[in-house]
Amino acid sequence: MLGNGVVGILSESVNKWERRVPLASSHCARLLHSGSAKTGVDRIIVQPSTKRIHHDSLYEDVGCQISDDLSECGLILGIKQP
């Protein structure tokens, strides 16, 4: 479903007020813990952000990796700029 099974979540940088996220930490938990055979997701890498409505620690708590490097990701998600 997602190429190599690694999903990336961008830190938004275009608008200084942007706090939305393409996937909440609860969504990431569901994708990671439902099994890669069912979801196609093996790992989720989240770029660090101090502006995001959901703090980095919430993503780490559900099993996501925090990293600036998204080069391993087969799918990268972000919020489209207006």
ZAVONU-582341 format. One line per field, with one value per residue (C-alpha): residue number from 1; residue in one letter; x, y negated, z negated. Coordinates in Angstrom, 1 decimal. Each point is the difference from the previous one (the first is absolute). Layout:
N
k = c(NUM | ...)
r = c(A | ...)
px = c(X | ...)
py = c(Y | ...)
pz = c(Z | ...)
//
This chain:
82
k = c(1 | 2 | 3 | 4 | 5 | 6 | 7 | 8 | 9 | 10 | 11 | 12 | 13 | 14 | 15 | 16 | 17 | 18 | 19 | 20 | 21 | 22 | 23 | 24 | 25 | 26 | 27 | 28 | 29 | 30 | 31 | 32 | 33 | 34 | 35 | 36 | 37 | 38 | 39 | 40 | 41 | 42 | 43 | 44 | 45 | 46 | 47 | 48 | 49 | 50 | 51 | 52 | 53 | 54 | 55 | 56 | 57 | 58 | 59 | 60 | 61 | 62 | 63 | 64 | 65 | 66 | 67 | 68 | 69 | 70 | 71 | 72 | 73 | 74 | 75 | 76 | 77 | 78 | 79 | 80 | 81 | 82)
r = c(M | L | G | N | G | V | V | G | I | L | S | E | S | V | N | K | W | E | R | R | V | P | L | A | S | S | H | C | A | R | L | L | H | S | G | S | A | K | T | G | V | D | R | I | I | V | Q | P | S | T | K | R | I | H | H | D | S | L | Y | E | D | V | G | C | Q | I | S | D | D | L | S | E | C | G | L | I | L | G | I | K | Q | P)
px = c(0.0 | 2.7 | 3.0 | 2.5 | -2.3 | 1.7 | -2.2 | 1.4 | -1.8 | 1.4 | 0.5 | -1.9 | 2.1 | -1.8 | -2.5 | 1.3 | -3.5 | -0.5 | -0.7 | -2.0 | 1.3 | -0.8 | 0.0 | -0.6 | 2.0 | -3.1 | -0.3 | 3.7 | -0.6 | -2.8 | 2.1 | 3.0 | -1.8 | -2.5 | 2.9 | 1.8 | -1.7 | -3.3 | 1.1 | 3.2 | 1.7 | 3.2 | 1.3 | -1.0 | 2.7 | -1.1 | 2.1 | 0.3 | -2.1 | -0.5 | -3.2 | -2.0 | -3.2 | 1.2 | 3.4 | 2.8 | -0.1 | -3.6 | 1.3 | 2.9 | -2.3 | -1.9 | 3.1 | 0.8 | 3.6 | 0.9 | 2.5 | 0.7 | 1.0 | -3.0 | 2.1 | -1.0 | -3.7 | -2.1 | -2.8 | 0.3 | -3.0 | -0.5 | -2.6 | -0.5 | 0.8 | -3.0)
py = c(0.0 | -2.5 | 1.1 | 0.9 | -0.2 | -3.1 | -3.1 | -3.4 | -3.0 | -3.4 | -2.8 | -3.0 | -3.1 | -2.2 | -1.6 | -0.8 | 0.5 | 3.4 | 2.6 | 2.6 | 3.5 | 2.5 | 2.9 | -0.4 | 2.2 | 2.2 | 0.6 | 1.0 | 2.4 | 1.7 | 0.3 | 1.4 | 2.3 | 1.5 | 1.8 | -0.7 | 2.8 | -1.8 | -3.6 | 0.2 | -2.3 | 1.3 | -3.3 | -3.6 | -2.7 | -3.4 | -3.2 | -1.8 | -3.1 | -2.5 | -1.4 | 3.2 | 0.4 | 3.5 | 0.0 | 2.2 | 2.0 | 1.2 | 1.4 | 1.7 | 1.5 | 1.9 | 1.3 | -2.7 | -1.0 | -3.7 | -1.1 | -2.9 | 2.6 | 1.3 | 1.5 | 3.5 | -0.7 | 1.4 | -2.4 | -3.5 | -1.7 | -3.7 | -2.8 | -1.7 | -3.7 | -2.3)
pz = c(0.0 | -0.9 | 2.0 | -2.7 | -3.0 | -1.5 | -0.4 | -0.7 | -1.6 | 0.9 | -2.5 | 1.5 | 0.6 | 2.6 | -2.4 | -3.5 | -1.4 | 1.5 | -2.7 | 1.9 | 0.6 | 2.8 | -2.6 | -3.7 | -2.4 | -0.5 | 3.8 | 0.0 | -2.9 | 1.9 | 3.2 | -1.8 | -2.4 | 2.5 | 1.7 | 3.2 | 1.8 | -0.5 | 0.3 | 2.1 | -2.6 | -1.6 | -1.4 | -0.3 | -0.1 | -1.3 | 0.6 | -3.3 | -0.5 | -2.9 | 1.7 | 0.6 | -2.1 | -1.0 | -1.6 | 1.2 | -3.2 | 0.8 | 3.3 | -1.7 | -2.6 | 2.7 | 1.8 | 2.5 | 0.7 | -0.3 | 2.7 | 2.4 | 2.7 | 2.0 | 2.8 | -0.9 | 0.4 | 2.8 | -0.8 | -1.6 | -1.4 | -0.7 | -0.1 | 3.3 | -0.2 | 0.8)
//
